[in-house]
């Protein structure tokens, strides 16, 4: 059904052959003068927040791209988002994509970058996947400044706040997979080196500073949210926040450029904003509110995405990002692959590419549940079947017929192989859905509900669970949240992305299961409560053979092996 991917050049080879235009030309096409942008070389630029036009936001069309429960390799949301942007532009729409920034950990680990793939990519690919414009570095420095201020305050007996080191929850971060730093001891080697205590590192994308940057509505809001970061308690039980350490202004200074969205382009020279990159399980998993508003201010169609499946990313997009910012999607695109349906139908990994109507038929129940969930958000999703060489006409036709019976159009998306030319049919379907006006935003729960009622609503309505259980540690954490007055915040469910349940082995559409809240965390600055289901990895490790081993750079600075 599609060109064999193995016959293709690699992603980086395609990107290096791109005919990029100077970014000032891309900006000019959006009505932005060269004097208004901050250039980072010829092909990247920062956009000033003054370009955001609140009056235009509701007039533009926001399209959310989400997915079914993914296989370990993912289902191609970013590739689909970029390809849809190309397709919309080919249909004469003033469109742009607004996406997250990649983290270096996955780039050098196993998953690779996040600039799309094949002929649906954002360029300059190497820059985007590596240091880009320094946003991750700024977030890392702001996070670690607060960590340094905490330990300095503990060390300072005369002016210290009396912070109990045993209660500190703030960790240092770095943008690399390094499992050896998950749990460490600091302050050893004598009194001049600080107070010994247990500590650890998270990856930068997992920092609350990242989540805050992505939730901030303006610079003043950024500072206020930074000040609201919970640090720990004093010895007499008083809660300590970053504002008590007078940290928020210094942290904001480090983020003064990082708060500005980044403008780049696709292989077909269409505009893309890339900004922010929070985790999709312990955080909201979507780009910054400011970037989305910037896109809506500059274009008529904005394609954005939310991490993992629609039970995680889309739910948080609706109940956290949209509820907080007032943003409202006009349509949802639900990405599926025949490979993933085979996976949910029982295929082992080595048979993902083996056609099987039986497995696709059984696995469709996963897609059916995601369609139902999108309807609960208020939308009839357009299903994008991201094409793979192993797809058969029979399998694709079955999915399209089942989607039609569910009231949704399913379209084969060939952006990877064909770029914008392979995405015009999907663009037509999205335009039709937007213009139908039937998408009506609905929150799954009211923020004013009790924490347990909010969790129960998501578990029942979105996951299909019959019951929610709480550990003793979770019960204690809930009491702390209520004591701190944070119980009216939205919930950001942290669970495996591999299943609707909290057990990654339960594939397809599990039924009759309960979920267990193991513990609670909260991001008071970002503005959400985090129920922890299972084990959440904040600092990934590298695989046995990391992707970095296959990368090279020659004497002219030409990189190969990056994906």
Buried (B, 14 or more C-beta within 10 A) or exposed (E): BBBEBEEBEBBBEBBBEBEBBBBBEBBBBBEBEEEBBBBBEEBBBBBEBEBBBEEBBEEBBBBBBBBBBBBEBBBBBBBBBBBBBBBBBBBEBBBBBBBBBBBBBBBBBBBBBBBBBBBBBBBBBBBBBBEBBBBBBBBBBBBBBBBEBBBEBBBEEEEEBEBBBEBBEBBBBBBBBBEEBBEEEBBEEEEEEBEBBEBBBBBBBBBBBBBBBBBBBBBEBBBBBBBBBBBBBBEEEEBBBBBBBEBBEBBBEBBEEBBBBBBBBBBBBBBBBBBBBBBBBBBBBBBBBBBBBBBBBBBBBBBBBBBBBBBBBBBBBBBBBBBBBEBBBBBBBBBBBBBBBBBBBBBEEEBBBEBBEEBBBBBBBBBBBBBBBBBBBBBBBBBBBBBBEBBBEEBBEBBBEBBEEBEBBBBBBBBBBBBBBBBBBBBBBBBEBBEEEEBEBEBBBEBEBEBBEBBBBBBBBBBBBEEBEBBEEBEEBBEBBEEEEBBBBBBBBBBBBBBBBBBEEBBBBBEEBEBBBBBBBBBBBBBBBBBBBBEBBBBBBBEEEBBBEEBEEEEEEEBEEBB
